[in-house]
Amino acid sequence: MDSTDSTDSAVSDLHHADCLELVRGTGERHTARVAVDGASPLLLACFVRAGGDVLVPTGTDASLTRAATGKPVAVEFSGEETGQGWTVRGVGLARPLGHRDRPRPATGDALALRYAFDNGIRIRIARLTGSRTGPAIPAQRSAEAPAPDPVPSEPETA
């Protein structure tokens, strides 16, 4: 079985700093599953701040702001967008977006983001946790286990 086979993989736990590095390593803008107070998650566009807080802008729609303010909100990011095997989760309290929450737009984004942050929530994430899947590392053989057979050498040709 080759090492890229999905059945031969290991899972490693990620800490807050590892999670931030993974999520922000692909830029600030993401799509995440967002669930307010235990409700079914919705797939929403969001921005991840340097400290881990998540901004979910909704433009002119204030319904998310009304529904989530002061309530616990769960967020889940997945590396599937980029073809990587990781998942990052966080939970925090939501508050309405304020003027200072607007990210500084990169060149060309200023007009596109002009009204995006009129409504929405900022999720004050307490801590991000996650897991990464990758190829499994084979177990070390014990001293009692026999050594594997050496690889046969090529027969000599005259």
C-alpha positions in Angstrom: 0.0 0.0 0.0 1.5 3.3 -0.9 2.0 6.1 1.6 -0.5 8.5 0.0 -3.4 6.0 0.4 -6.1 7.6 2.6 -6.6 4.5 4.7 -2.9 4.7 5.8 -3.1 8.1 7.5 -2.5 9.6 11.0 -4.3 12.4 12.8 -2.4 15.0 14.8 -3.9 17.5 17.2 -3.3 21.2 16.5 -3.0 24.0 19.0 -4.2 27.6 18.7 -1.0 28.9 17.0 -0.9 26.0 14.6 -4.6 26.6 13.7 -4.0 30.3 13.0 -1.0 29.5 10.9 -3.0 27.0 8.8 -6.1 29.2 8.4 -4.3 32.5 7.8 -1.6 30.9 5.7 -4.1 30.8 2.8 -5.1 34.5 3.3 -7.6 36.3 5.5 -10.7 35.5 3.4 -12.4 32.1 3.9 -15.6 30.1 3.7 -16.5 28.5 7.0 -19.4 26.6 8.6 -20.9 28.9 11.1 -23.5 27.7 13.7 -25.3 30.1 16.0 -26.2 28.7 19.4 -26.3 25.1 18.3 -28.4 25.6 15.2 -27.5 24.0 11.9 -24.3 25.4 10.4 -24.4 27.7 7.4 -21.6 28.1 4.9 -20.6 31.7 5.1 -17.8 34.0 3.9 -15.6 35.3 6.6 -12.3 37.0 7.5 -9.9 35.7 10.2 -8.1 38.3 12.2 -4.5 37.9 13.4 -5.6 36.9 17.0 -8.1 34.4 15.8 -11.3 36.4 15.9 -13.6 35.8 13.0 -15.5 38.5 11.1 -18.7 37.4 9.2 -19.9 40.3 7.1 -23.4 40.2 5.8 -23.7 43.5 3.8 -27.1 45.0 4.0 -28.7 41.9 5.7 -28.9 42.4 9.5 -30.6 39.1 10.3 -27.4 37.3 11.4 -26.5 40.2 13.6 -29.9 40.1 15.3 -29.9 36.3 15.7 -26.3 35.9 16.9 -25.4 38.9 19.1 -24.5 37.8 22.6 -24.8 34.1 21.7 -22.2 31.3 21.3 -21.2 30.7 17.7 -19.2 27.8 16.5 -17.0 28.1 13.4 -15.3 25.3 11.4 -12.7 25.8 8.6 -11.5 23.0 6.4 -8.4 22.6 4.3 -10.4 20.9 1.6 -10.6 24.2 -0.3 -6.9 24.0 -0.8 -6.6 20.2 -1.1 -5.0 19.9 2.4 -6.1 17.5 5.2 -6.9 19.7 8.1 -9.9 21.0 10.1 -9.9 23.9 12.5 -12.7 24.7 14.9 -13.4 27.6 17.3 -16.2 28.8 19.6 -16.8 32.3 20.8 -19.4 34.9 21.6 -20.8 37.1 18.8 -21.1 40.9 18.8 -22.1 43.2 16.0 -19.4 44.4 13.6 -18.2 47.9 14.4 -16.4 50.4 12.2 -13.0 49.3 13.6 -13.7 45.7 12.6 -13.4 46.4 8.9 -10.3 44.9 7.5 -8.0 47.2 5.5 -8.7 46.4 1.9 -5.9 45.3 -0.4 -5.6 47.3 -3.6 -8.6 46.7 -5.8 -10.8 45.4 -2.9 -11.8 48.8 -1.5 -15.0 49.1 -3.7 -15.9 45.5 -3.4 -15.8 45.6 0.4 -17.3 49.1 0.8 -20.7 47.9 2.0 -19.9 44.3 2.9 -19.2 45.3 6.6 -22.3 47.4 7.2 -23.8 44.4 9.1 -22.5 41.1 10.4 -20.8 39.7 13.5 -17.4 39.5 15.1 -16.9 36.2 16.9 -14.5 36.6 19.8 -12.9 33.2 19.6 -11.5 31.9 22.9 -9.3 29.3 21.4 -8.9 27.5 18.0 -8.4 23.7 18.0 -8.0 21.4 15.1 -6.6 18.3 13.6 -4.4 17.4 10.6 -4.4 14.2 8.7 -1.3 12.9 6.9 0.5 9.8 6.0 1.0 7.5 9.0 4.5 6.9 10.3 5.0 3.2 10.6 5.5 1.8 14.1 9.1 1.2 15.1 10.0 -2.4 15.2 10.9 -3.9 18.5 14.3 -5.5 19.3 12.7 -9.0 19.3 11.2 -8.5 15.8 13.3 -9.9 12.9 14.9 -7.5 10.6 13.1 -7.2 7.2 14.6 -9.1 4.3 17.1 -7.0 2.4 16.2 -5.8 -1.0 17.4 -8.3 -3.6 20.2 -6.9 -5.7 20.1 -6.9 -9.5 21.6 -9.9 -11.0 25.0 -9.3 -12.6 25.0 -9.4 -16.4 28.1 -10.3 -18.3 
